Amino acid sequence: MTLSTSRSTVPFAPPRRLTLARLLVLIAATTLAVAGCSDSRKPAASAESGSASPAASGAKNTPAASPPAPSGAGSSAAASGEVLRIGVIPKGTIHEFWKAVERGARDAATAAGATLLWDGPDVETAHDQQRRILENMLGAGANGIVIAPTDSVALQRPVESAVRSGIPVVIFDSNLEGDAFVSFVATDNHRGGVLGGERLAAAMTRAGAATTAAKRTLLLRYTEGSGSTRAREAGFEEAITGAGGVVVESQFTDGTTEGAITVATNMLDRHVKDGVLAIDGIFAANQPTSIGMLRALDRLAKQGITVEAKFVGFDASDELIRAVEAGAMEAIVVQDPYRMGRLAVETMISHLRGEAIEKRVDTGVTVVTRESLGEPAVRLLLGLDAAAGGKGTAE
C-alpha cells in the first residue's frame, strides 16, 4: 500500500510494537537532537542582526566603544602613512607670479614626499572654472586643498563644502569670506598698499616742493571681487589721503592686461589739459594693471602729451623692472610668490600631520626702487640671479 503526495511517493509500513527499552532510547535521542538544533540556530540569529558572535568573528567579548570623532580623510591618510596628495589651485596660470608660486609649491611637496596636483583657471575671473577644478581635485583624492580664490565670495560655498566632506583647505594670496579654512598664507596686502602710497606721496612731494596744492592721483584697480587687490587699494588710499593727497579717479579693469590698457587710456585722456597730463601721481594694484598703465602712459607721451606724473606699480615683470631701471616708474611693490607657494603647501602638510600651524602666515612685501635694484636680496627676489626662486609678480 502506498500514500500519494504532491511531492513524493513513499512506502507505508505497519506500526511496530513499542517496548519500554525502545521508548527510553527514543526519548534520549530526541533530547540530543533538540539540544543540537538549539545550538545551531544561535549563530544564524546573530548574522541576521548584522553582527557575528564573538566566537565566529574572533573578536574579544568586550563592551562596544563609542565611535571616534571624525578626523577627515586628509588627516587619516597622513596617520596611515600614505603619500599625501595636495591639490593647489591658483587664480590663473599665465602670469609669471603663478609660475613662481608653482615652483615653490612643487619644491615643498617634493621635500615632504607628497604628490602635488596643480591646476588653475584660464583667466583670473573664471570663478565657475575654478569651482569645477576644486570639485575635480576632490574627486581625484586630494587629501588637502590649497587655493587662491578668484573671488572672495563666489568660492566661499565650494570651500565650505569641501571642508564639510573632511578635506581641509588652506587659502593663499587672496582672502575668502568666512573662516572654513585652516590657514591664510599671503602678503599683507593692505600694508603693501600703504607702502606704495607712502612712496608715491614722497615722490610727488619732491617733484612739487614749491607748491602747496593737494596732489592729484589716479588709482587703476584690478577686479571688484579680488580680495588681495582690494586690500592694496584701500591701503593706498589711506596713505595718500593721510599725506594730504586726493584720488581724483579710480577704475576697475576686467582682469587682463589688454583690458587694463583700454581702461587706463580712457582714464588718462580725461585728465589731459592743454597738452599736459594734469595728474601728479598714479598707482596700479597688480601686474596686469601696472603693465596696462605703463603702456598707456607711453602711448600718451608718444602723442606729444607732457607726462610728469610719478607712477608706482605693484608686482614685478621684466617689463616693469626695466621701467624702474629707466626711471619711467618710481617704484614697484613686490611680493614673494615662490615663498608664498612653498609656505602654503608646507602649512597644509603640517596640518595633515597633526602639527600646530599659524592661522595667518605673512609672506612679506618689498618696495623696489631704481636705487635698490642692485641689492643682492632684491635681485634674488626679482629672479635676476640664477639662484632666484622667481619674480614677485602678478596678482
Secondary structure as UniProt FT lines:
FT   STRAND          2..4
FT   STRAND          9..11
FT   HELIX           20..48
FT   TURN            49..50
FT   HELIX           54..57
FT   HELIX           73..80
FT   STRAND          85..89
FT   HELIX           96..112
FT   STRAND          115..118
FT   TURN            124..125
FT   HELIX           127..139
FT   TURN            140..141
FT   STRAND          144..147
FT   TURN            152..155
FT   HELIX           156..164
FT   TURN            165..166
FT   STRAND          169..172
FT   STRAND          183..186
FT   HELIX           189..207
FT   TURN            208..210
FT   STRAND          216..220
FT   TURN            224..225
FT   HELIX           227..242
FT   TURN            243..244
FT   STRAND          246..251
FT   HELIX           257..269
FT   TURN            270..271
FT   STRAND          272..273
FT   TURN            274..275
FT   STRAND          276..277
FT   STRAND          281..284
FT   HELIX           287..302
FT   TURN            303..304
FT   STRAND          310..314
FT   HELIX           318..326
FT   STRAND          331..334
FT   HELIX           337..352
FT   TURN            353..354
FT   STRAND          360..362
FT   STRAND          366..368
FT   TURN            370..371
FT   HELIX           372..374
FT   HELIX           376..382
FT   TURN            386..387
//
